[in-house]
Amino acid sequence: MKIELKHIPPPEFTFVEARPTVPVEEYERRLSTLYQAAQVDWVAVYADREHYANLVYLLNFDPRFEEALLLLGPSSKRFLVLGNEDMGYTSVLPTPVELVLCQTFSLGGQPRGTAAKLKAALAGLGVHFGQTVSVVGWKYLEPGEGDDSGAPAFIPAFFVDVLRALVSPGGKVVDGTALLMHPERGLRALNSADQIAAFEWAARNASAAVFGVLRGARPGMSEMQAMRGMGYAGLPMSMHPIFVSGKGELNGLRSPGDRVLEYGDAVSTAVGYWGSLVCRAGLMLGEPDWSFFESIVAPYYHALTTWYTTASLGVTGDEIARAVSRAFDGSPLHSMLNPGHLTSYDEWLHTPVRPGSDEKIASGMVFQSDIIPTPLPPGRALNCEDTVAFADSTLRAEIRARHHGLWERVQGRRRFIQDALGVSLPEEILPLSDGVLYLPPFWLAADYVCTVADE
């Protein structure tokens, strides 16, 4: 595969205000499906300000300031246990649940004496001895990572201790996080047409934000001045915005600061909204550095396009990981982390893509094509992350019928990627970001991008 630089005018990057919504019926289906799949007396879903994604998926509710606990129980019981402030946020709920105030969830110093403490509150809801509770945290242990990988691991011990005390003797508390987050079977791994539409909205805005920063950044600006190009309008974020620059080793996760950009800097920026992250990194140059291009950019873009032409329905994570690894043969580079992962309301949900994985790409998965090249020499940066969905013929037909504008945008992106960039995608890959595979390695020549040459 021969990689070339060509002058290719960019696709249109558009900020979009009208946000698609997930129907109430789908939230109802998610709640009932989770409870039925758990096969227990109670399902307890934990959330807080940092670990909100499971609760957003189930109830469109991301706790503000405090913790929250969703309880699904016998006879279709549904309780949402909240602190003082979140009780005032519940108008966002799409479907009825019974609200329960537990001031243990409230912040320090706030009123805490007018409602039952957590143990008494849960007992009052019907949690008692002999029952089994499946607890959903924000991730789970893989086999061999702990003495008891079936026990809840990623949830505050206080909550687990209270539940264990209530169901003893004779009951048990188990980890049910994989029901939502397993990379192949988890409910959140497989998205509906309506959910994909919501994530495409995020991807369009993330693309517009990143390319606004990239195309506006100039030597003499501070990183924060450059970051204003993202045009932030209050969208919910899946990660902190990133802008880093410099001529030495870069901290690739750093937030923008007051450092002034210089010609020749390595530069990187990323914006993540619920359902998508977009990242671009390169050099603050107005003309190609051909040594950098040949040694770093070309092998990286080869690996990136290999990912896009290999990943398809039914392909295992191991096959993708091996294909990307082979694509780097002959260069010093490899992918720092997994080459690709599931994305959702949280930037990294899980991933089937890892050596030895027999988990397969399935219809409804939404992915970050996330290949971070390493090792890079000091003063060099390169990255190109975007969001895609995988859809079989049935899901594609549903998207076409329910979200015709989305479908037309996807087809336009596919044509651009093939006709302008020289990459033919499998028919099941739906590019959700506007700039998928559009990689300008030299930011001051932002229309000069990587392409695959005809051979």
C-alpha positions as CSV (number, residue, x, y, z in Angstrom):
1,M,0.0,0.0,0.0
2,K,1.5,3.3,-1.1
3,I,0.6,6.4,1.0
4,E,0.8,9.8,-0.6
5,L,0.1,13.4,0.4
6,K,-2.4,15.2,-1.7
7,H,-4.3,18.5,-1.7
8,I,-7.8,17.4,-0.8
9,P,-10.4,20.1,0.2
10,P,-12.0,19.1,3.4
11,P,-15.5,17.8,3.9
12,E,-18.0,20.1,5.5
13,F,-17.7,20.3,9.2
14,T,-21.0,21.5,10.8
15,F,-22.0,22.3,14.4
16,V,-25.5,20.8,14.9
17,E,-27.9,22.0,17.6
18,A,-30.9,19.7,17.0
19,R,-30.2,16.5,18.9
20,P,-31.9,13.2,18.1
21,T,-33.6,11.6,21.0
22,V,-34.0,8.0,22.1
23,P,-37.7,7.0,22.3
24,V,-39.3,6.3,25.6
25,E,-40.1,2.8,24.5
26,E,-36.4,2.0,24.1
27,Y,-35.7,3.0,27.7
28,E,-38.5,0.8,28.8
29,R,-37.0,-2.1,26.8
30,R,-33.5,-1.5,28.2
31,L,-34.8,-1.6,31.8
32,S,-36.8,-4.7,31.4
33,T,-34.2,-6.5,29.4
34,L,-31.5,-5.9,32.0
35,Y,-33.7,-7.2,34.8
36,Q,-34.7,-10.3,32.9
37,A,-31.1,-11.0,31.9
38,A,-29.8,-10.7,35.4
39,Q,-32.0,-13.5,36.8
40,V,-31.9,-12.2,40.4
41,D,-34.2,-10.6,42.9
42,W,-32.7,-7.1,42.5
43,V,-30.4,-5.3,40.1
44,A,-28.6,-2.3,41.6
45,V,-27.0,0.1,39.1
46,Y,-24.5,2.6,40.6
47,A,-23.6,6.0,39.1
48,D,-21.8,9.2,40.1
49,R,-20.5,12.3,38.3
50,E,-17.6,10.4,36.8
51,H,-19.3,7.0,36.3
52,Y,-22.6,8.0,34.8
53,A,-22.8,6.1,31.5
54,N,-24.8,3.0,32.6
55,L,-27.5,5.2,34.2
56,V,-27.6,7.5,31.2
57,Y,-28.1,4.5,28.9
58,L,-30.9,3.1,31.1
59,L,-32.7,6.3,32.2
60,N,-31.1,9.4,30.5
61,F,-29.9,10.4,34.0
62,D,-26.4,11.6,34.7
63,P,-26.0,12.5,38.4
64,R,-25.0,16.0,39.2
65,F,-22.6,16.3,42.1
66,E,-23.8,13.2,43.9
67,E,-24.0,9.4,43.7
68,A,-27.2,7.6,42.5
69,L,-28.5,4.1,42.7
70,L,-31.1,2.5,40.4
71,L,-32.9,-0.5,41.8
72,L,-34.9,-2.9,39.6
73,G,-36.8,-5.5,41.5
74,P,-39.7,-8.0,41.6
75,S,-43.1,-7.1,40.1
76,S,-41.5,-4.4,37.9
77,K,-40.4,-2.3,40.9
78,R,-38.1,0.6,39.9
79,F,-36.5,2.9,42.4
80,L,-34.0,5.7,41.9
81,V,-32.2,6.6,45.1
82,L,-30.8,10.1,45.1
83,G,-29.3,12.9,47.2
84,N,-30.7,16.4,47.9
85,E,-29.6,18.0,44.7
86,D,-30.3,15.3,42.2
87,M,-33.9,15.2,43.4
88,G,-34.3,18.5,41.6
89,Y,-32.9,17.1,38.3
90,T,-35.4,14.3,37.7
91,S,-37.4,16.1,35.0
92,V,-34.9,14.6,32.5
93,L,-36.2,11.0,33.2
94,P,-37.9,9.6,30.2
95,T,-40.0,7.0,32.0
96,P,-41.5,6.8,35.5
97,V,-39.5,5.5,38.4
98,E,-40.2,5.9,42.1
99,L,-37.8,8.5,43.6
100,V,-36.2,7.9,47.0
101,L,-34.3,10.5,48.9
102,C,-31.2,9.2,50.7
103,Q,-29.2,12.1,52.1
104,T,-26.2,9.9,52.6
105,F,-25.7,10.6,48.9
106,S,-25.7,14.4,49.5
107,L,-22.5,16.4,49.8
108,G,-20.8,17.1,53.1
109,G,-22.5,19.7,55.3
110,Q,-25.8,19.6,53.5
111,P,-29.0,18.6,55.4
112,R,-28.7,14.9,56.1
113,G,-31.3,14.2,58.9
114,T,-34.7,14.3,57.2
115,A,-34.6,11.0,55.2
116,A,-33.7,7.4,55.9
117,K,-30.0,6.3,55.8
118,L,-29.1,4.0,52.9
119,K,-29.5,0.7,54.8
120,A,-32.9,1.7,56.1
121,A,-34.0,3.1,52.8
122,L,-33.1,-0.1,50.9
123,A,-34.7,-2.3,53.5
124,G,-37.9,-0.2,53.2
125,L,-37.9,-0.8,49.5
126,G,-37.9,-4.6,50.1
127,V,-34.3,-5.7,50.0
128,H,-34.0,-8.4,52.6
129,F,-32.2,-11.6,53.7
130,G,-32.0,-14.5,51.4
131,Q,-32.1,-12.4,48.2
132,T,-29.6,-12.1,45.4
133,V,-28.5,-8.6,44.2
134,S,-26.7,-8.1,40.9
135,V,-24.6,-4.9,41.2
136,V,-23.6,-2.9,38.1
137,G,-20.5,-0.8,38.5
138,W,-18.4,1.1,36.0
139,K,-16.2,-1.9,35.0
140,Y,-15.6,-5.4,36.1
141,L,-12.7,-7.8,36.8
142,E,-11.6,-10.3,34.2
143,P,-11.0,-13.9,35.3
144,G,-7.8,-14.1,37.3
145,E,-7.7,-10.4,38.2
146,G,-8.9,-11.0,41.8
147,D,-9.6,-13.7,44.3
148,D,-13.3,-13.5,43.5
149,S,-14.0,-12.0,40.1
150,G,-17.7,-12.6,40.6
151,A,-17.9,-10.1,43.4
152,P,-18.6,-6.4,42.7
153,A,-15.2,-4.6,42.3
154,F,-15.8,-1.2,40.9
155,I,-18.4,0.4,43.1
156,P,-17.8,2.0,46.5
157,A,-17.4,-0.6,49.2
158,F,-19.9,1.2,51.4
159,F,-22.7,0.3,49.0
160,V,-21.7,-3.3,48.7
161,D,-21.3,-3.7,52.5
162,V,-24.9,-2.3,53.0
163,L,-26.3,-4.7,50.4
164,R,-24.5,-7.7,51.9
165,A,-25.7,-6.8,55.3
166,L,-29.3,-6.7,54.1
167,V,-29.3,-10.0,52.2
168,S,-27.5,-12.0,54.8
169,P,-28.0,-14.7,55.8
170,G,-28.6,-16.8,52.8
171,G,-28.4,-14.2,50.1
172,K,-25.5,-12.9,48.0
173,V,-24.3,-9.9,46.1
174,V,-22.8,-10.5,42.6
175,D,-21.2,-8.4,39.9
176,G,-23.6,-7.8,37.0
177,T,-21.6,-5.1,35.2
178,A,-20.9,-7.4,32.2
179,L,-24.6,-7.6,31.5
180,L,-24.3,-4.0,30.2
181,M,-20.6,-3.7,29.4
182,H,-19.3,-7.0,28.0
183,P,-17.6,-6.2,24.6
184,E,-19.7,-8.8,22.6
185,R,-22.8,-9.6,24.7
186,G,-23.3,-6.5,26.8
187,L,-26.6,-4.6,26.2
188,R,-24.7,-1.4,25.6
189,A,-22.4,-2.9,23.0
190,L,-25.2,-3.2,20.5
191,N,-26.9,0.0,19.6
192,S,-30.3,0.7,17.9
193,A,-30.8,2.9,14.9
194,D,-32.1,5.7,17.2
195,Q,-29.0,5.4,19.5
196,I,-26.7,5.5,16.5
197,A,-28.5,8.7,15.3
198,A,-27.8,10.3,18.7
199,F,-24.1,9.3,18.6
200,E,-23.8,10.6,15.0
201,W,-25.0,13.9,16.3
202,A,-22.2,13.9,18.8
203,A,-19.7,12.8,16.2
204,R,-20.6,15.6,13.9
205,N,-20.1,18.2,16.6
206,A,-16.8,16.6,17.8
207,S,-15.5,16.7,14.2
208,A,-16.4,20.3,13.9
209,A,-14.8,21.1,17.2
210,V,-11.5,19.4,16.4
211,F,-11.1,20.7,12.9
212,G,-12.1,24.2,14.1
213,V,-9.1,24.0,16.5
214,L,-6.8,22.4,14.0
215,R,-7.5,24.9,11.2
216,G,-7.5,27.9,13.4
217,A,-4.3,27.2,15.5
218,R,-1.4,29.4,14.7
219,P,2.1,30.1,16.1
220,G,1.9,32.9,18.6
221,M,-1.4,31.7,20.1
222,S,-1.6,30.1,23.5
223,E,-3.0,26.6,23.7
224,M,-6.2,28.0,25.3
225,Q,-6.6,30.6,22.6
226,A,-6.3,27.8,20.0
227,M,-8.8,25.7,21.9
228,R,-11.4,28.3,21.5
229,G,-11.8,27.1,18.0
230,M,-13.8,24.2,19.3
231,G,-16.8,26.4,19.6
232,Y,-18.0,24.7,22.8
233,A,-21.8,25.2,23.3
234,G,-22.4,23.1,26.4
235,L,-22.6,19.6,24.9
236,P,-22.1,16.8,27.5
237,M,-18.6,15.6,27.4
238,S,-17.1,12.0,27.6
239,M,-13.7,13.3,28.5
240,H,-11.8,16.6,29.2
241,P,-10.8,18.5,26.1
242,I,-7.1,18.0,25.2
243,F,-4.6,20.4,23.6
244,V,-0.9,19.8,24.0
245,S,2.1,21.2,22.2
246,G,5.8,21.3,22.5
247,K,9.2,20.3,21.0
248,G,10.1,17.5,23.5
249,E,8.2,14.7,25.2
250,L,4.4,15.4,25.2
251,N,1.9,14.7,27.9
252,G,-0.8,13.5,25.5
253,L,-3.7,13.7,28.0
254,R,-3.0,17.3,29.2
255,S,-5.6,20.0,29.1
256,P,-4.8,23.2,27.3
257,G,-2.6,25.7,29.1
258,D,-1.0,29.1,28.5
259,R,2.0,27.8,26.5
260,V,2.4,29.8,23.3
261,L,2.5,27.7,20.1
262,E,5.7,27.9,18.1
263,Y,6.4,27.0,14.5
264,G,7.5,23.3,14.3
265,D,5.7,22.2,17.5
266,A,4.2,18.8,17.9
267,V,0.5,19.5,18.5
268,S,-2.5,17.3,19.4
269,T,-6.1,18.0,20.2
270,A,-9.1,15.9,21.1
271,V,-12.8,16.5,21.9
272,G,-15.2,13.8,23.2
273,Y,-18.9,14.2,23.5
274,W,-21.4,11.5,24.5
275,G,-21.1,8.9,21.8
276,S,-17.9,10.1,20.0
277,L,-14.4,11.2,20.3
278,V,-12.3,12.9,17.6
279,C,-8.6,13.4,17.8
280,R,-5.9,14.8,15.4
281,A,-2.2,15.3,16.1
282,G,0.6,16.4,13.9
283,L,3.2,19.1,13.5
284,M,2.8,22.9,13.4
285,L,4.3,23.2,9.9
286,G,3.3,24.8,6.6
287,E,5.1,22.4,4.4
288,P,5.9,18.6,4.7
289,D,8.7,17.2,6.7
290,W,9.4,14.4,4.4
291,S,11.5,12.4,6.9
292,F,8.7,12.5,9.4
293,F,6.2,11.5,6.6
294,E,8.2,8.5,5.4
295,S,9.2,7.2,8.8
296,I,6.0,7.9,10.8
297,V,3.1,9.2,8.8
298,A,3.1,6.7,6.0
299,P,3.3,3.5,8.2
300,Y,0.7,5.0,10.5
301,Y,-1.8,5.7,7.8
302,H,-1.2,2.3,6.3
303,A,-2.1,0.7,9.7
304,L,-5.1,3.0,10.0
305,T,-6.5,2.1,6.6
306,T,-5.8,-1.6,7.4
307,W,-8.1,-1.2,10.4
308,Y,-10.9,0.2,8.2
309,T,-10.6,-2.4,5.5
310,T,-10.3,-5.3,8.0
311,A,-12.9,-4.5,10.6
312,S,-16.2,-6.0,9.4
313,L,-19.1,-8.0,10.7
314,G,-18.0,-11.4,12.0
315,V,-14.3,-10.6,12.2
316,T,-12.7,-11.4,15.6
317,G,-10.9,-8.9,17.7
318,D,-7.8,-11.0,17.4
319,E,-7.9,-10.8,13.6
320,I,-8.1,-7.0,13.7
321,A,-5.3,-6.7,16.3
322,R,-3.0,-9.0,14.2
323,A,-3.8,-7.1,10.9
324,V,-2.9,-3.8,12.4
325,S,0.3,-5.3,14.0
326,R,1.3,-6.7,10.6
327,A,0.6,-3.3,8.9
328,F,3.3,-1.7,11.1
329,D,5.9,-4.3,10.0
330,G,9.1,-2.6,8.8
331,S,8.5,0.5,10.9
332,P,9.4,1.1,14.6
333,L,5.8,1.8,15.5
334,H,3.0,-0.2,17.1
335,S,-0.4,0.7,18.6
336,M,0.1,1.8,22.2
337,L,-3.2,0.4,23.3
338,N,-5.9,-1.7,21.7
339,P,-6.4,-0.7,18.0
340,G,-10.0,0.2,18.3
341,H,-12.6,0.1,21.1
342,L,-16.3,0.4,21.7
343,T,-17.5,3.8,22.5
344,S,-20.7,5.1,24.1
345,Y,-21.7,7.7,26.6
346,D,-18.3,6.8,28.2
347,E,-15.4,7.3,25.8
348,W,-14.2,3.7,26.3
349,L,-16.9,1.2,27.0
350,H,-14.9,-2.0,26.4
351,T,-13.2,-3.6,23.4
352,P,-13.2,-7.0,21.7
353,V,-10.0,-5.9,19.8
354,R,-7.1,-7.5,21.6
355,P,-4.7,-10.4,20.9
356,G,-6.3,-13.8,21.3
357,S,-9.9,-12.4,21.4
358,D,-12.5,-14.6,19.7
359,E,-15.2,-11.9,20.3
360,K,-16.6,-10.7,16.9
361,I,-17.7,-7.4,15.4
362,A,-21.5,-7.4,15.5
363,S,-24.2,-5.2,14.0
364,G,-25.0,-2.2,16.2
365,M,-21.5,-1.7,17.6
366,V,-20.1,1.8,17.7
367,F,-16.3,2.0,17.6
368,Q,-13.5,4.4,18.0
369,S,-10.9,3.7,15.4
370,D,-8.2,4.4,18.0
371,I,-4.7,3.6,16.9
372,I,-2.2,5.6,19.0
373,P,1.3,5.2,17.3
374,T,4.2,4.6,19.6
375,P,7.1,5.2,20.1
376,L,7.3,8.6,18.6
377,P,10.5,10.7,18.7
378,P,10.5,13.7,21.0
379,G,8.9,16.7,19.3
380,R,6.7,14.5,17.1
381,A,3.0,13.8,17.3
382,L,0.5,12.0,15.1
383,N,-3.0,10.6,15.6
384,C,-6.3,10.2,13.8
385,E,-9.3,9.0,15.8
386,D,-12.9,8.9,14.6
387,T,-16.2,7.2,15.2
388,V,-17.9,4.6,13.1
389,A,-20.8,2.2,13.5
390,F,-21.2,-1.4,12.2
391,A,-24.6,-2.3,10.7
392,D,-25.9,-5.3,8.9
393,S,-28.5,-5.0,6.1
394,T,-31.4,-5.0,8.5
395,L,-30.0,-2.2,10.7
396,R,-28.9,-0.3,7.6
397,A,-32.5,-0.4,6.3
398,E,-33.9,0.8,9.6
399,I,-31.4,3.7,9.7
400,R,-32.3,4.6,6.1
401,A,-36.0,4.5,7.0
402,R,-36.0,6.2,10.4
403,H,-33.1,8.7,9.9
404,H,-32.8,9.5,6.2
405,G,-30.6,12.5,6.7
406,L,-28.1,10.5,8.7
407,W,-28.2,7.8,6.0
408,E,-27.4,10.4,3.3
409,R,-24.6,11.9,5.3
410,V,-23.1,8.4,5.8
411,Q,-23.2,7.6,2.1
412,G,-21.6,11.0,1.3
413,R,-18.8,10.3,3.8
414,R,-18.2,6.8,2.3
415,R,-18.0,8.3,-1.2
416,F,-15.5,10.9,0.0
417,I,-13.3,8.3,1.7
418,Q,-13.2,6.2,-1.4
419,D,-13.1,8.8,-4.2
420,A,-10.9,11.4,-2.5
421,L,-8.8,9.4,0.0
422,G,-8.6,6.1,-1.9
423,V,-10.0,3.8,0.8
424,S,-12.9,1.4,0.1
425,L,-14.8,0.6,3.2
426,P,-16.8,-2.6,3.9
427,E,-20.5,-1.8,3.3
428,E,-21.3,-2.4,7.0
429,I,-19.0,0.4,8.2
430,L,-21.0,3.7,8.7
431,P,-18.7,6.7,9.2
432,L,-20.3,8.8,11.9
433,S,-17.6,11.6,12.1
434,D,-17.5,14.0,9.2
435,G,-13.7,13.7,8.8
436,V,-13.1,10.0,9.0
437,L,-9.6,9.2,7.7
438,Y,-9.0,12.9,6.8
439,L,-5.5,13.3,8.3
440,P,-3.5,16.5,7.8
441,P,-0.1,15.8,9.4
442,F,1.0,19.4,8.9
443,W,-1.5,21.7,10.5
444,L,-0.5,24.9,8.7
445,A,-1.2,23.1,5.4
446,A,-4.5,21.6,6.6
447,D,-5.8,20.6,3.2
448,Y,-2.7,18.5,2.5
449,V,-3.8,15.1,3.6
450,C,-2.9,11.4,3.5
451,T,-4.3,9.3,0.7
452,V,-3.9,5.7,-0.6
453,A,-2.4,5.8,-4.1
454,D,-3.7,3.7,-6.9
455,E,-1.4,0.8,-7.6
